[in-house]
Amino acid sequence: MAGERILPHLTEVNRAFWTGGREGCLLIQRCVACGRWVHPPRAACPACGGAVAAEPVSGDGTVFSFTVDHYRFNPGVPVPYVVALVELVEQQDLRLPTNIVDCDPPMVRIGMPVYAAFEPQDEVWVPVFRPM
C-alpha cells in the first residue's frame, strides 16, 4: 500500500508490535501465566490478569473478514485498498486489523491464506499481509 500512513503513538505497551518488523518479526503479546496470545497490546492479560510479554509469531494467517475501501480517507493513500481482519494460525480468535497488499482487491477472499510483511515509516514498521 503506497502512501503515507497515519502512524500510531508508540508506548511501552505497544512498541514491540509496531517496531518488531525492523527485525522481520511480527511480535504479539503472550500471557506468561496462561499462555494466551493477546492483541491489541495491553498492560495485562484480559483472560487472567497475568503479565504479558511480546513474542514472535509465524506471521501466517487467513483473511477472516475484509472490505474494499474506495473512499480517500487519507489523501496520501491511493484507492481502492483492502482493510482486513486477519486471524493468525497461533490461536483461534487472534485477529489483527490490517491491509492486504500486493493483491488486486477483487481477488481477496475470506479464508485466503496470507503472511505478514512490513511497511517501514519513520520508526514504525506497519504489519501488512500478502497472499501466500
matplotlib code that plots the C-alpha trace (Angstrom):
import matplotlib.pyplot as plt

x = [0.0, 1.8, 1.4, 1.9, 0.1, -1.3, 1.1, 0.3, 1.6, 4.2, 4.0, 5.8, 2.7, 2.6, 6.2, 7.2, 4.2, 4.9, 8.7, 9.3, 9.2, 12.6, 13.9, 11.4, 9.3, 5.6, 5.6, 2.4, 1.9, 1.5, 0.5, 3.3, 0.7, -1.9, -0.1, -2.9, -1.9, -3.2, -3.9, -4.3, -1.4, -2.4, -0.7, -2.0, -3.8, -7.5, -8.2, -6.4, -4.7, -1.2, 1.8, 2.3, 5.5, 6.0, 6.9, 7.4, 4.6, 4.8, 3.0, 0.8, -2.9, -6.1, -8.4, -11.3, -13.2, -12.4, -13.7, -12.5, -12.3, -12.9, -13.1, -9.9, -9.8, -6.1, -5.1, -1.7, -3.1, -4.4, -7.7, -9.0, -7.3, -8.3, -8.9, -8.9, -9.2, -6.5, -6.7, -3.2, -2.6, -1.3, -4.7, -8.3, -9.6, -6.2, -7.1, -5.3, -6.8, -4.5, -4.2, -3.9, -1.2, 0.3, -3.1, -5.9, -8.8, -11.3, -9.0, -9.2, -11.4, -12.4, -10.3, -7.4, -4.0, -1.8, 1.6, 2.9, 5.2, 6.1, 6.0, 8.5, 7.6, 9.8, 10.4, 7.2, 7.1, 3.4, 2.4, 0.5, -0.3, 0.4, -1.3, 0.6]
y = [0.0, 3.1, 6.4, 8.0, 6.3, 7.9, 6.4, 5.2, 6.9, 4.5, 3.5, 0.9, -1.4, -1.3, -0.5, -4.2, -4.7, -1.6, -1.9, -5.7, -5.5, -3.9, -7.4, -9.1, -10.3, -9.9, -9.6, -10.3, -10.2, -13.5, -14.1, -15.5, -17.1, -18.7, -18.7, -16.8, -14.6, -11.0, -8.4, -5.5, -4.8, -4.4, -4.0, -7.3, -10.4, -9.9, -13.5, -14.0, -10.6, -12.1, -10.3, -10.2, -10.3, -9.8, -13.0, -13.7, -15.5, -17.2, -14.3, -16.8, -16.4, -16.3, -13.5, -13.6, -10.6, -7.7, -4.6, -2.8, 0.9, 3.2, 6.4, 8.5, 8.9, 9.7, 11.8, 10.2, 6.6, 5.6, 3.8, 1.2, -0.6, -3.6, -3.4, -6.8, -8.7, -11.5, -14.4, -15.7, -19.5, -19.4, -19.1, -19.1, -15.6, -13.9, -11.3, -8.2, -5.3, -4.7, -4.2, -6.8, -5.7, -6.9, -8.3, -6.9, -6.1, -8.2, -11.2, -11.1, -13.8, -14.8, -17.8, -16.7, -17.7, -14.7, -13.9, -10.9, -8.3, -4.8, -1.3, 1.0, 4.6, 6.5, 4.2, 2.3, -0.9, -1.4, -5.0, -5.7, -9.1, -10.6, -13.6, -16.8]
z = [0.0, -1.2, 0.5, 3.9, 6.8, 9.9, 12.4, 15.9, 19.1, 20.5, 24.1, 26.3, 25.9, 22.0, 21.0, 20.3, 18.0, 15.9, 15.7, 15.5, 11.7, 11.8, 12.6, 10.3, 13.3, 14.0, 17.7, 19.6, 23.4, 25.2, 28.7, 30.8, 33.2, 30.9, 27.5, 25.7, 22.8, 23.4, 20.7, 20.6, 23.0, 26.7, 30.0, 31.3, 30.0, 29.6, 30.4, 33.7, 34.5, 34.2, 32.8, 29.1, 27.0, 23.3, 21.4, 17.7, 15.8, 12.4, 10.6, 8.8, 8.8, 6.9, 5.9, 8.5, 7.1, 4.8, 3.0, -0.1, 0.6, -2.3, -0.2, 0.0, 3.8, 3.7, 0.7, 0.6, 0.2, -3.2, -3.5, -3.7, -0.8, 1.3, 5.0, 6.5, 9.8, 9.6, 12.0, 12.9, 12.9, 16.5, 18.1, 17.1, 17.6, 17.5, 14.8, 13.6, 11.6, 8.7, 5.0, 2.3, -0.2, -3.4, -4.5, -6.6, -4.3, -6.2, -5.7, -1.8, -0.3, 3.2, 4.1, 1.8, 3.3, 3.9, 5.5, 7.3, 5.7, 6.9, 5.6, 7.3, 8.1, 10.5, 13.5, 12.9, 10.8, 9.9, 9.7, 6.4, 4.8, 1.4, -0.3, 0.0]

ax = plt.figure().add_subplot(projection="3d")
ax.plot(x, y, z, "-o")
ax.set_aspect("equal")
plt.show()
